């Protein structure tokens, strides 16, 4: 029996936001072979394929740590799951970010997940880059 779409998405979000570093191999296994991740609609192009999605998430986790997800609302219609959440991260001070110290950022996100055959076939996130930019400017002192 195939898991219901809400369970698929809740499991994915729990895996992505697990304490410490996420298991990117497990995350890749949660996507269909043609599954995609659209990290910022419409500013960034979709990333297609489980390995590419996992690699993009791994790249993102080089910029921050302690990604926590406060799932505020979830709605399901057929195979589509809509989420409203607040993702909280601690930005790293490293060569990639160029930040002089660590600081926290909170991102309000609406995510759309499409599921098929017990896995995620599409994931689109909508958030306000200006909000993030202002938090980064204030937190980093840049």
Secondary structure as the mmCIF struct_conf table of DSSP 4:
data_model
#
loop_
_struct_conf.conf_type_id
_struct_conf.id
_struct_conf.beg_label_comp_id
_struct_conf.beg_label_asym_id
_struct_conf.beg_label_seq_id
_struct_conf.end_label_comp_id
_struct_conf.end_label_asym_id
_struct_conf.end_label_seq_id
HELX_LH_PP_P HELX_LH_PP_P1 UNK A 2 UNK A 4
HELX_RH_AL_P HELX_RH_AL_P1 UNK A 5 UNK A 16
TURN_TY1_P TURN_TY1_P1 UNK A 17 UNK A 17
BEND BEND1 UNK A 19 UNK A 21
HELX_RH_AL_P HELX_RH_AL_P2 UNK A 24 UNK A 28
TURN_TY1_P TURN_TY1_P2 UNK A 29 UNK A 30
STRN STRN1 UNK A 31 UNK A 38
BEND BEND2 UNK A 39 UNK A 40
TURN_TY1_P TURN_TY1_P3 UNK A 41 UNK A 43
BEND BEND3 UNK A 44 UNK A 44
STRN STRN2 UNK A 47 UNK A 48
BEND BEND4 UNK A 49 UNK A 49
HELX_RH_AL_P HELX_RH_AL_P3 UNK A 50 UNK A 60
TURN_TY1_P TURN_TY1_P4 UNK A 61 UNK A 63
STRN STRN3 UNK A 64 UNK A 77
TURN_TY1_P TURN_TY1_P5 UNK A 78 UNK A 79
STRN STRN4 UNK A 80 UNK A 91
BEND BEND5 UNK A 94 UNK A 94
TURN_TY1_P TURN_TY1_P6 UNK A 95 UNK A 97
BEND BEND6 UNK A 100 UNK A 101
STRN STRN5 UNK A 103 UNK A 116
TURN_TY1_P TURN_TY1_P7 UNK A 117 UNK A 118
STRN STRN6 UNK A 119 UNK A 126
HELX_RH_AL_P HELX_RH_AL_P4 UNK A 129 UNK A 140
#
